[in-house]
Amino acid sequence: MKGLVLMMVAGLALPVGAQFDQPVRGRQYVAYVAESQTVAAGKKVELELRFHVNEGFHVNSHVPASELQIPTGLALERVEGVKVGEASYPAGKAYKVGDDTLNVYTDDFMVTVPVTATAGEHAVDGELKYQACDRAACYPPKTLKVKVLFTAK
């Protein structure tokens, strides 16, 4: 009987229709700060993509300290009129957790992407894959959709 009462009390604490895994699955720990950019048409230029890691969290850098950690990576789709090069990532910050020193991004970080584009407005879709952690745990890897908007003149 005690087990039944505890289950009923625990059930009252959840909103109607809530699922136990819903907060973890739907939460993003990183935000893309979309900014429209203007670049020179026909020339190789660097687009700047700004990201923000939520307070209290960190994400593994592009080159994590251990092969067991999942690196942050950006992939942009091909678009007619735009040639996209390899993304460049910032150096990570040393972050001490227990006896381990991790290589992570916290707060704000910027990824640059070289592009050569024909004149006009462009929208390039992509994804940032990352794994977020806090001081207590690491969470399942996430994919953040991004849309890079820029004008080539």
SULZIKA-V505885 format. One record per helix or strand of 3 or more residues. SS is the DSSP state (H for helix, E for strand). FROM is the first residue (numbers start at 1). LEN is the number of residues. If there is no record, write none. Layout:
ss=SS from=FROM len=LEN
ss=SS from=FROM len=LEN
This chain:
ss=H from=2 len=11
ss=H from=22 len=5
ss=E from=30 len=4
ss=E from=37 len=3
ss=E from=45 len=9
ss=E from=58 len=3
ss=E from=73 len=4
ss=E from=82 len=7
ss=E from=93 len=5
ss=E from=100 len=6
ss=E from=108 len=10
ss=E from=120 len=11
ss=E from=142 len=11
